[in-house]
Amino acid sequence: MLYPQLEQRLQASKYAVNRATSESIVEQCRQYLALLAEYRGRLYELQGVPSLTEEVPDRKTIREAIEATTRERNSTQLLLLSFTTVSGYEAVELFNQRKYAGHDDWELRASGVKFRGGDDSDLMTIQEAVDLAGILRREDYVAQNA
């Protein structure tokens, strides 16, 4: 372990992401990303220190830790983006896959999102559809990890 206390906090934060609810997953991802950034920064600082003592591991060990941390950061960023950046087209695709509200014929229109044959009372704004799709994605992720 290069930084035992920070590494323990990282493990606890990753566990929190894996056990998060659909309401808390976005914040848990953000907290985990912040810790990963802190850890990565410390690893880069350590890379500049000559490996003359037992406390400072060799450059290969440091490089491997940086690479593993970078992979973890990238995958967590992608996960967070999947919850927070949904297009109207992606929302419609998700609604159709899930047969949301009993329909698999959702359409994106200039005025919003609705299923084919629906009237104005069935129309969602694009923002409402995008927000709902983000919630559905979070629920799917949490259900997968339960």
N, C-alpha and C positions, 0 to 999 in steps of 0.2 A: 504494500500500500504506500502510495506516494504522499498522500495527505489524508490520513485515516479519518479525521473528524469530518472533513468535507465529503469524503467518499461515503461515509455513513449517511450524511444528509442527502447525498445523491440517491443512494439506495432507498431511503425512506420516501423521497420525492417520487421516484419511479414507481414504487409500490402504491403511493397515493394516486398516481395517474391510472394505474391498472385497476384500482378499486374505486375510482371516482364515479359519481352519479352523472346523469346527463346534464344536471344543473351545474356541477362543479368541474367537469372535465376541462373546459376551456381555461379556467383559472389554474387548475393543477398543471396543465401543460405549460402555461406561461411561467409558473414558479419553477418547474423542472428545467425549462430552457434557461432561466436566469442562473440557476445553479450550474448547469453545464457550461455556460459562458464563463462563469467565475473559475471553475475548475480548469477549463481550457486555457484561460489567461494565465493561471498559475503554472500550468505545464509549460507554456511558452517561456515564461520567466525562468523556469528551472532549466530549460534547454540551453540557456546562455551561461549557466554555471559550470565550471570545469568539474568533471567527475573524479575528484581526488579523494573523496571521503565516502564512508559507507552510507551516509545519509542521502547522498546524491547518486541516484542510479545512472547506469550508462545511457547514452543517447538513444540506443535502439529501444530500450524500455520506455523512455519518454516519448519517442516518436510513435510507438505502438499505442500508448495511452492517448496521445493526441488524435491518432487516426480513429480509435474506437469511440472517443468522445465526439469527434466530428460526425461519425456515422450515426450515433445516437441523436445528436442535435438535429441532423438532417431529417431523420425519420420522424422525430417529434414535431419539427416544424411542418412537415407534410401533413401529419395528423391534425395539427392545429388548423392549418389552412383548409383542410377538408371540411372542418366544422364552421369556419368563419367566412369563407369565400365561395359562395355558391352562385352560379349564374341562373338566370331565368330558364335557360334551356336545360340545365342540370336539374333544376327543381321539377320541371315537367317530366323529364326522364325518370326521376325518382318516384314521382306520383304514379306514373304509368306502371313502373315495375312493381310497386307495392299495391296497385289497384286502390289507391287512396280514395276514401269515401265511396268505395264500390265502383270506381271508374278506372278504365285503362285507356281512356281517350282524351287525356288532358292536353290542352294546346296553349301555346304562348301567343298572345296577341298584343297589339300595341296598347290596348286598354287594360291588359292584365292577363291572368291565367284562369282558365275555366275548362270544364270538360265539354266535349262536343254535345250540343243540344241543350246545354245549361242556359238558364236565363241570367239576367243581370244580378239577381240575388246570389247566384253561385259564383260570381266573379270575385277573384282575389286580386289585389294589387300585386305587381311583380315583387315589391318589397315583402309583402305578407307571404308570398309563395317561397321566396328565398329564405326568409326567417324560419318558416315551417320546415323547409327541407334541411336546414342546418340542425334543427331540433331532432328531426327524424334520423339524421346521420349520427348524431350524438347518442340517441337511444339505441341505435343498431350497434354502435361500438361498445357501449356499456353492456348490452345484452350478450354480445360475443365474449366479453371478458368475465361474465358472471360465473 
